[in-house]
Amino acid sequence: MQGYDENADLLIPRYEALNFSLVHKPVRHLFPKQAGAVLDIGAGTGRDASVFANMGHRVTAIEPTTPLREAGMRLHPSPNIRWIDDRLPDLISLDGYHRHFGLVMLTGVWMHLDCHEQKTAMSNICTLLEGDGKLIMSLRHGPIPPGRRMFHVPADTVIDLAAENGLNVLLRQDEQSLQEENRRAGVTWTHLAFCKS
Ligand SMILES: C[S@@+](CC[C@H](N)C(=O)[O-])C[C@H]1O[C@@H](n2cnc3c(N)ncnc32)[C@H](O)[C@@H]1O
């Protein structure tokens, strides 16, 4: 993926150094308590996928950037993680894949989609959610790193699009970046959680 393949050596240790509990502090109380099926889209190095797998969840980790996906498979080998080379908006590999997910994670991914892709992606993701499933995402705001395909996406547009697809907001919370370099650059995040009913 543009901006990721060529910087993978730098990004792998950076993503791995982030603490799961801190990254997801605003939303972690919403994670399912019972083991189930989790879909982590744009899973990066599998930092989060491995924690969910260790909790007993069956994790499908979608990651289109080959060096990140391969690092994830190497760093976090687990029978509970199924790695797939695929991408939003279409998630072609999940076509005809009848399992639904109790939790879909999109951590730092949505801003890579333009507004047309966001529409297709939201509709596809909704069909993959269990009846009481949750969609949890974090949106990055601020300067776009050089060479990366990324768009400015206000949280309100995501909430409106989710509502059009029958999703209700459970949580919306703004946070500073955990990474000092990004904090200094003015990067902030919005955490969003949605449910179907
Ligand atoms: C900021 S990184 C976050 C990685 C991981 N979720 C984490 O929190 O460490 C964004 C990830 O989204 C992936 N990505 C970019 N465009 C994507 C798309 N269209 N579909 C799925 N993943 C995408 C990138 O390859 C990268 O791994």
The ligand as a Tripos MOL2 file, in Angstrom:
@<TRIPOS>MOLECULE
LIG
   27    29     1     0     0
SMALL
NO_CHARGES

@<TRIPOS>ATOM
      1 C1         -1.9330    3.2360   10.6130 C.3       1 LIG1
      2 S1         -1.7960    1.5460   10.1050 S.3       1 LIG1
      3 C2         -2.5770    0.7300   11.4640 C.3       1 LIG1
      4 C3         -2.2030   -0.7110   11.5810 C.3       1 LIG1
      5 C4         -2.8470   -1.4450   12.7800 C.3       1 LIG1
      6 N1         -4.2800   -1.4180   12.7300 N.3       1 LIG1
      7 C5         -2.3680   -0.8550   14.0690 C.2       1 LIG1
      8 O1         -3.1740   -0.2640   14.8020 O.co2     1 LIG1
      9 O2         -1.1700   -0.9800   14.3440 O.co2     1 LIG1
     10 C6         -2.9900    1.4130    8.8060 C.3       1 LIG1
     11 C7         -3.0710    0.0370    8.1940 C.3       1 LIG1
     12 O3         -4.1250    0.0150    7.2390 O.3       1 LIG1
     13 C8         -3.7170   -0.7290    6.1210 C.3       1 LIG1
     14 N2         -4.5260   -0.2850    4.9870 N.ar      1 LIG1
     15 C9         -4.3490    0.7890    4.1910 C.ar      1 LIG1
     16 N3         -5.3020    0.8360    3.2490 N.ar      1 LIG1
     17 C10        -6.1190   -0.2110    3.4740 C.ar      1 LIG1
     18 C11        -7.2970   -0.7230    2.8210 C.ar      1 LIG1
     19 N4         -7.8030   -0.1120    1.7450 N.pl3     1 LIG1
     20 N5         -7.8650   -1.8350    3.3130 N.ar      1 LIG1
     21 C12        -7.3550   -2.4650    4.4070 C.ar      1 LIG1
     22 N6         -6.2400   -2.0360    5.0520 N.ar      1 LIG1
     23 C13        -5.6440   -0.9230    4.5920 C.ar      1 LIG1
     24 C14        -2.2460   -0.4300    5.9850 C.3       1 LIG1
     25 O4         -1.5840   -1.4060    5.2180 O.3       1 LIG1
     26 C15        -1.8240   -0.4060    7.4510 C.3       1 LIG1
     27 O5         -1.4670   -1.6720    7.9070 O.3       1 LIG1
@<TRIPOS>BOND
     1     1     2 1
     2     2     3 1
     3     2    10 1
     4     3     4 1
     5     4     5 1
     6     5     6 1
     7     5     7 1
     8     7     8 2
     9     7     9 1
    10    10    11 1
    11    11    12 1
    12    11    26 1
    13    12    13 1
    14    13    14 1
    15    13    24 1
    16    14    15 ar
    17    14    23 ar
    18    15    16 ar
    19    16    17 ar
    20    17    18 ar
    21    17    23 ar
    22    18    19 1
    23    18    20 ar
    24    20    21 ar
    25    21    22 ar
    26    22    23 ar
    27    24    25 1
    28    24    26 1
    29    26    27 1
@<TRIPOS>SUBSTRUCTURE
     1 LIG1         1 GROUP 0 **** ****
